[in-house]
Amino acid sequence: MTSNLFIADMKFHHLHSIDSNNILFCKASGSYTEILFNNLKRIVVSKRLNIVEKYLKNSNLIRCHKSFLVNQNEINSFSNKKPYVLKLSNDYSIYVSKRKKREVMENISRLRLK
């Protein structure tokens, strides 16, 4: 699935339409969220990660940690041993929290079955 998110860039006074399929991951940073795209472009938005997650609830992004949303389509592998780590395209590694492990594994399994 894809979702579009409209982001206001207050610094440059632009409104950006973001296709969720182009997001690699989102990272919480206090009251801000850093969004990294497949092309390695980064933007920072003044919304908490839980708000960004709500805007993108119908997308392929999954919560794997209190600080991260990742695009399921960008997952290359998952380490099922501690520490639990997702390996993403572009050689990024994202930790998976213990309480999100089962949910992440189920999402990956569903995705692989399609």
C-alpha positions in Angstrom: 0.0 0.0 0.0 1.0 3.5 -0.5 0.2 6.7 1.5 0.9 10.2 0.7 2.0 12.6 3.4 2.1 16.4 2.9 5.0 18.0 4.7 5.4 21.8 5.2 9.0 22.9 5.0 8.9 26.1 7.1 12.5 27.0 6.4 11.9 27.2 2.6 8.1 27.7 2.6 7.4 24.7 0.5 4.8 21.9 0.8 6.1 18.5 -0.2 4.1 15.5 -1.1 5.8 12.3 0.1 5.0 8.9 -1.3 5.5 6.4 1.6 7.0 3.9 -0.8 10.0 6.2 -1.2 10.7 6.2 2.6 13.5 4.0 3.9 12.8 4.7 7.6 11.6 7.4 10.0 13.6 8.1 13.2 12.3 9.9 16.3 14.3 12.8 17.6 12.5 14.4 20.5 9.6 16.5 19.1 10.9 16.0 15.6 11.0 13.1 13.1 13.8 12.5 10.6 12.7 10.9 7.4 15.3 9.1 5.3 14.3 8.3 1.7 15.5 5.6 -0.7 17.7 8.1 -2.5 19.3 9.0 0.9 17.7 12.4 1.0 16.8 13.4 4.5 14.2 15.8 5.8 13.3 16.7 9.4 9.7 17.5 10.3 8.3 19.1 13.4 6.0 16.2 14.3 6.6 13.4 16.7 7.0 10.0 15.3 3.6 8.8 16.6 1.9 11.6 14.6 3.8 10.7 11.4 2.9 7.0 12.0 -0.8 8.0 12.2 -0.6 9.9 9.0 1.1 6.9 7.3 -1.0 4.2 8.9 -2.1 2.7 5.5 1.4 2.3 4.2 4.2 -0.3 4.3 5.8 1.3 7.3 6.0 -0.7 10.5 7.0 0.3 14.0 9.9 -1.8 15.1 11.1 0.3 18.0 9.9 3.3 20.0 12.2 5.4 17.8 11.8 3.9 14.4 9.4 3.2 11.6 10.8 1.2 8.7 9.5 0.4 5.2 8.8 -3.3 5.0 9.8 -3.3 1.3 13.3 -2.2 2.2 14.0 -5.0 4.7 16.7 -7.4 3.5 17.2 -9.5 6.6 16.2 -9.9 10.2 18.5 -11.2 13.0 16.4 -13.3 15.3 19.0 -13.3 18.0 19.8 -10.6 20.5 20.3 -7.8 19.6 17.4 -8.0 17.2 18.4 -6.1 14.1 16.7 -5.3 10.7 19.1 -4.9 7.8 17.7 -2.5 5.3 18.7 -1.7 1.7 21.6 0.9 1.6 23.3 -1.1 4.4 21.3 0.5 7.2 20.8 -1.5 10.4 17.8 -0.7 12.7 17.3 -2.3 16.1 14.0 -4.1 16.9 12.7 -3.8 20.4 12.0 -7.0 22.3 8.3 -6.1 22.6 8.0 -5.4 18.8 9.9 -8.5 17.7 6.8 -10.8 17.2 4.9 -8.1 15.3 7.9 -7.4 13.0 8.4 -11.1 12.3 4.7 -11.5 11.5 4.8 -8.5 9.1 7.9 -9.8 7.4 6.3 -13.3 7.0 3.1 -11.8 5.5 5.2 -9.7 3.1 7.3 -12.7 2.0 4.1 -14.7 1.3 2.7 -12.2 -1.2 
